[in-house]
Amino acid sequence: MSFDRHNVIACAKHFVGDGGTTAGRNEGNAEISESELTRIHIKPYVDCISKGVSIIMPSYSSWNGRKLHENYYLLTEILKNKIGFKGFVLSDWKGTDRLKEPRGLDRNCIARAINAGIDMVRVPYEFEEFMNHLTSLVESGEIPEARIDDAVERILRVKFMLVFSNILWQMYLICFIKLAARYQCGGWTVKWQGIPSGTTIEALGEQVEVIYEKSPSIDTLSRRNIAYAIVAVGEESYAETFGDDEELKICLNGADIVNSVAERIPTLVILISGRPLVLEEWFLKKIDSLVAAWLPGSEGGGIADVIFGDYDFQGKLPMTWFKRVDQLPMDADDINSYDPLFPFAFGLTICNNLTNGIQGQTLIKSSPKTA
């Protein structure tokens, strides 16, 4: 680990195997071999640590039935001893509470988590009871003092390297704290489960007439001067368990809208989602083009730049796009069973004159919800 005045402490999460749980369930169980866990899921953490990441947060999920928050083998023997991680392990929000059912603060769970290698515990509410339990556990020897000493050493090491070694500029940083609170961005800043409205494609150019309808009427679809349709469909906003979905289909009536529009007008579909969704064969045959926009946020207007040719598409799939949910999880290295809809790293570009015929013509832009 190395820091200077331009650094912040980085935390990599959630260790480890979140992407390999059965059916992709949040807080699920990764039923995979150790070799697969190491090759696919641990490797990115090794890369993060080599770049200076100093905090690792374990997952709520399990590896072969054992919760990560109490997994001594992965947190201590592998992460700290074998990989050589010198930073500290930070529990997730009320992570020790999830080591039993029904969930809640529990003396035995605290011991199991800290002895497994948790160095700092996030206890948002019952912290006084937690401290009493922790003190009692150390006094009784159920948590060795050496384990507490190791945790304190790891936490102070990170703090000293970032802050205490640069004590002269601490006051300089304090001036920005009040302003920083106003300029937060990302999840949890405004609303945990996302904001249901945002930007959409608005600036399509003065030479293009745009007709917008949330659910296009038959009268609109029957107009003869409409050259192209742009239909935005996808998922509603979600986070964590709220995103668990065993079907992974386009939300609401998005597929039906695409079907009715594509029956009459050449159609470009913009799919807005945080993950690949099931795209059935009839769906792909109906449409003329498909753009995976993922979650463009406040930069949604940039989609117009690429579909109208100001910039070319350059993105490549960071994952395999499956055909059916029963194929999950998919491994691009498994040559015997790898049969994707779109393979890992797939991506197309457009030719320079693709949009020449669009200029001066009428388009219909439709969306079942705001992107």
C-alpha positions in Angstrom: 0.0 0.0 0.0 1.2 3.5 -0.8 -0.5 6.8 -0.5 0.0 10.5 -1.2 -2.2 13.6 -0.8 -4.2 12.8 -3.9 -5.3 9.3 -2.7 -8.3 8.0 -0.9 -8.7 4.7 0.9 -10.3 2.2 -1.5 -12.5 -0.7 -0.6 -13.0 -3.7 -2.9 -16.2 -5.8 -2.4 -17.9 -8.2 -2.0 -15.3 -10.9 -1.3 -15.8 -13.4 -2.8 -17.9 -15.2 -5.4 -20.9 -12.9 -5.5 -21.0 -13.3 -9.3 -21.1 -17.1 -9.0 -24.1 -17.7 -6.7 -26.8 -20.1 -7.8 -29.2 -18.2 -10.2 -27.3 -15.0 -9.4 -29.2 -14.5 -6.2 -28.2 -11.8 -3.8 -26.9 -13.2 -0.5 -26.9 -16.6 -2.3 -24.6 -19.6 -2.3 -21.7 -20.0 -4.7 -21.6 -23.8 -5.2 -18.3 -23.9 -7.1 -14.9 -25.5 -6.7 -11.9 -23.8 -5.1 -10.0 -23.8 -8.4 -13.0 -22.0 -10.1 -13.3 -19.6 -7.2 -9.6 -18.8 -7.4 -9.4 -18.5 -11.2 -12.5 -16.4 -11.7 -13.5 -14.7 -8.5 -10.4 -14.2 -6.3 -8.2 -13.0 -9.2 -9.7 -9.5 -9.4 -9.1 -9.0 -5.7 -5.4 -9.9 -6.2 -5.3 -7.2 -8.9 -7.0 -4.7 -6.7 -4.6 -5.3 -3.8 -1.6 -5.0 -6.1 -2.9 -1.5 -7.1 -3.1 -0.4 -3.4 -6.6 -1.2 -2.3 -6.4 -1.4 1.5 -9.9 -2.5 2.6 -11.7 -5.7 1.6 -15.4 -6.2 2.4 -16.7 -9.8 2.6 -20.0 -10.7 1.0 -23.3 -11.6 2.7 -23.3 -14.6 0.5 -21.8 -18.1 1.1 -19.3 -20.3 -0.6 -20.5 -23.9 -0.6 -22.8 -23.3 2.3 -20.5 -21.3 4.6 -21.1 -17.6 5.1 -18.2 -15.4 4.0 -18.4 -13.4 7.2 -17.3 -16.4 9.2 -15.1 -18.1 6.6 -11.6 -18.3 8.3 -10.1 -20.2 5.4 -10.9 -17.5 2.8 -10.5 -14.4 5.0 -7.4 -15.4 6.9 -5.6 -18.3 5.3 -6.2 -17.2 1.7 -6.7 -13.4 1.7 -4.3 -12.4 4.5 -1.8 -15.2 4.6 -1.5 -16.6 1.0 -2.3 -13.4 -0.9 -0.5 -11.3 1.7 -3.2 -8.6 2.2 -1.9 -6.1 4.8 -5.0 -3.9 4.9 -8.1 -4.6 7.0 -11.3 -6.6 6.5 -14.4 -4.5 7.0 -17.8 -6.3 7.6 -20.8 -5.4 5.5 -23.7 -3.5 7.1 -24.8 -5.6 10.1 -22.9 -8.5 8.6 -22.5 -10.4 11.8 -26.3 -10.3 12.3 -26.8 -12.4 9.2 -24.8 -15.4 10.6 -27.9 -16.8 12.2 -31.7 -17.0 11.7 -33.6 -15.1 12.8 -31.1 -12.3 12.1 -29.9 -10.1 15.0 -27.0 -9.2 17.2 -25.6 -12.4 18.7 -22.6 -13.0 20.9 -21.6 -16.2 19.2 -21.8 -14.7 15.8 -19.6 -11.8 16.8 -16.9 -14.3 17.9 -17.2 -16.4 14.8 -16.8 -13.3 12.5 -13.9 -11.7 14.3 -12.0 -15.0 14.7 -12.6 -15.7 11.0 -10.7 -12.4 10.2 -13.1 -9.5 10.3 -11.1 -6.5 11.6 -13.7 -3.7 11.7 -17.4 -4.4 12.3 -20.2 -2.2 11.0 -22.8 -2.0 13.8 -25.1 0.9 13.0 -27.5 0.6 16.0 -26.8 -1.8 18.8 -23.2 -0.7 19.2 -23.2 -0.5 23.0 -24.4 -4.1 23.3 -21.9 -5.1 20.6 -19.0 -3.6 22.6 -20.2 -5.4 25.8 -20.2 -8.7 24.0 -16.8 -8.1 22.4 -15.3 -7.1 25.7 -16.7 -10.2 27.3 -15.5 -12.4 24.5 -11.9 -11.2 24.8 -11.9 -11.4 28.6 -13.2 -15.0 28.4 -10.5 -15.9 25.8 -13.1 -16.8 23.2 -11.5 -14.1 21.0 -7.8 -14.1 21.6 -6.1 -10.8 22.4 -3.7 -11.5 19.6 -6.6 -11.4 17.1 -7.7 -7.9 18.4 -4.1 -6.7 18.3 -3.8 -7.8 14.7 -7.1 -6.1 13.8 -6.0 -2.8 15.5 -2.6 -3.0 13.8 -4.2 -3.4 10.4 -6.6 -0.5 10.8 -4.0 1.9 12.2 -1.5 0.9 9.5 -4.0 2.1 6.8 -4.9 5.3 8.7 -1.3 6.2 9.4 -0.3 5.6 5.8 -3.0 7.8 4.4 -3.5 10.6 7.0 -0.9 10.6 9.8 2.0 10.6 7.4 0.6 13.8 5.8 -0.4 15.6 9.0 0.5 19.1 7.6 -2.3 19.0 5.1 -5.1 17.7 7.3 -6.5 21.2 7.9 -6.4 21.9 4.2 -8.8 18.9 3.7 -11.2 19.9 6.4 -12.2 23.0 4.4 -13.8 20.7 1.8 -15.8 18.5 4.1 -18.9 20.7 4.1 -18.9 21.1 0.3 -18.2 17.4 -0.2 -21.5 16.5 1.5 -23.3 18.5 -1.2 -21.6 16.9 -4.1 -22.1 13.3 -3.4 -23.1 11.0 -6.3 -23.9 7.4 -6.8 -26.1 4.8 -4.9 -27.6 5.8 -1.6 -27.1 9.5 -2.2 -30.7 10.3 -2.9 -32.6 7.1 -2.9 -31.3 3.5 -2.3 -33.4 1.8 -5.0 -32.7 4.4 -7.7 -34.7 7.3 -9.0 -37.6 6.4 -11.3 -37.1 9.3 -13.7 -34.0 10.7 -15.5 -32.7 11.7 -18.8 -33.8 10.2 -22.1 -32.8 10.9 -25.7 -33.9 14.5 -26.4 -31.3 16.1 -28.7 -31.9 14.1 -31.9 -31.1 17.1 -34.2 -33.0 19.9 -35.9 -33.3 17.9 -39.1 -35.2 15.1 -37.5 -38.9 15.4 -36.5 -39.5 13.4 -33.3 -42.9 12.1 -32.2 -42.8 10.8 -28.6 -45.4 8.5 -27.2 -45.2 6.4 -24.1 -47.4 3.7 -25.7 -47.7 4.4 -29.4 -51.3 4.5 -30.7 -52.4 2.6 -33.8 -53.0 6.0 -35.5 -49.4 7.0 -34.9 -48.0 3.7 -36.0 -50.1 3.9 -39.2 -48.5 7.2 -40.4 -46.7 6.6 -43.6 -44.0 9.3 -43.2 -42.4 7.6 -40.1 -39.1 6.2 -41.3 -37.7 4.6 -38.1 -38.8 3.9 -34.5 -36.6 4.1 -31.5 -38.0 2.0 -28.6 -36.4 2.2 -25.2 -37.2 -0.7 -22.9 -35.5 -2.4 -20.0 -35.6 -2.8 -16.2 -37.0 -0.8 -13.4 -34.4 0.5 -10.9 -33.4 -1.9 -8.0 -30.5 -2.7 -5.7 -29.4 -5.9 -4.0 -32.2 -8.4 -3.2 -34.8 -6.3 -5.0 -33.0 -7.3 -8.2 -33.4 -11.0 -7.7 -35.3 -12.3 -10.7 -35.4 -15.9 -11.9 -36.8 -14.9 -15.3 -34.7 -11.9 -16.3 -37.3 -10.6 -18.8 -37.9 -7.1 -20.1 -40.0 -5.3 -17.5 -43.6 -4.2 -17.8 -45.1 -4.4 -21.3 -41.9 -3.5 -23.0 -41.7 -6.5 -25.2 -45.3 -6.0 -26.3 -44.6 -2.4 -27.3 -41.6 -3.5 -29.3 -43.7 -6.1 -31.0 -46.5 -3.7 -32.0 -44.1 -1.0 -33.3 -41.8 -3.4 -35.1 -44.8 -4.9 -37.0 -45.2 -1.6 -38.9 -41.9 0.4 -38.7 -38.2 -0.4 -38.9 -37.2 -0.5 -35.2 -34.1 0.2 -33.2 -34.4 -1.1 -29.6 -32.4 0.5 -26.8 -32.2 -1.9 -23.9 -31.6 -0.2 -20.6 -30.6 -2.6 -17.9 -27.9 -3.4 -15.4 -27.4 -6.9 -16.7 -28.2 -9.1 -19.8 -31.9 -9.9 -20.1 -33.6 -12.7 -22.0 -34.0 -11.8 -25.7 -36.3 -14.4 -27.3 -35.8 -15.4 -30.9 -39.1 -13.8 -32.1 -38.0 -10.5 -30.5 -34.6 -10.4 -32.3 -36.3 -11.3 -35.6 -38.8 -8.5 -35.3 -36.3 -5.7 -34.7 -33.7 -4.2 -37.0 -31.1 -3.1 -34.5 -30.3 -3.5 -30.8 -28.3 -1.2 -28.5 -27.4 -2.4 -25.0 -27.2 1.0 -23.2 -26.8 -0.5 -19.7 -27.6 2.2 -17.1 -26.5 5.5 -18.8 -27.7 7.7 -15.9 -27.4 11.4 -16.5 -25.4 10.8 -19.7 -28.3 9.1 -21.5 -28.2 11.8 -24.2 -25.0 10.3 -25.4 -26.9 7.4 -26.9 -28.2 9.8 -29.5 -24.6 10.6 -30.5 -23.9 7.0 -31.4 -27.2 6.0 -33.0 -27.0 9.1 -35.3 -23.4 8.5 -36.3 -21.7 11.4 -34.5 -19.6 8.7 -32.8 -19.2 5.1 -33.5 -20.0 2.3 -31.1 -16.9 1.0 -29.3 -18.2 -1.0 -26.4 -17.6 -4.7 -25.9 -19.6 -7.0 -23.7 -17.9 -7.3 -20.3 -19.8 -10.6 -19.8 -21.5 -13.4 -21.8 -25.0 -12.7 -23.0 -27.0 -15.9 -22.4 -29.8 -17.3 -24.4 -31.8 -18.8 -21.5 -31.6 -18.4 -17.7 -31.0 -22.1 -17.3 -27.6 -21.6 -18.9 -26.4 -19.5 -16.0 -23.8 -19.2 -14.8 -21.9 -19.3 -18.1 -18.1 -19.8 -18.4 -16.5 -18.6 -21.6 -13.7 -21.0 -21.1 -16.0 -24.0 -21.1 -15.8 -25.0 -24.8 -18.0 -28.0 -24.4 -21.1 -26.1 -23.2 -20.5 -22.5 -24.2 -23.5 -21.5 -26.4 -24.2 -17.8 -25.8 -26.6 -15.5 -27.6 -23.7 -13.0 -27.7 -20.2 -14.1 -26.6 -18.0 -12.4 -24.1 -16.3 -9.3 -25.6 -18.8 -9.1 -28.5 -19.5 -5.7 -29.9 -20.4 -4.2 -33.3 -19.6 -0.9 -35.0 -21.6 1.0 -37.6 -20.6 2.0 -41.1 -20.2 5.7 -41.8 -23.2 6.1 -44.0 -25.7 4.1 -41.9 -27.5 7.2 -40.9 -27.4 9.0 -44.2 -31.0 8.0 -45.0 -32.3 9.3 -41.7 -31.6 13.0 -42.2 -34.7 15.0 -42.9 -37.1 12.1 -42.2 -39.6 11.6 -39.4 -38.9 9.2 -36.5 -41.0 8.0 -33.6 -39.4 7.6 -30.3 -41.2 5.4 -27.8 -40.5 4.2 -24.3 -42.6 2.4 -21.7 -40.7 4.3 -19.0 -38.2 7.1 -18.7 -34.6 6.0 -19.2 
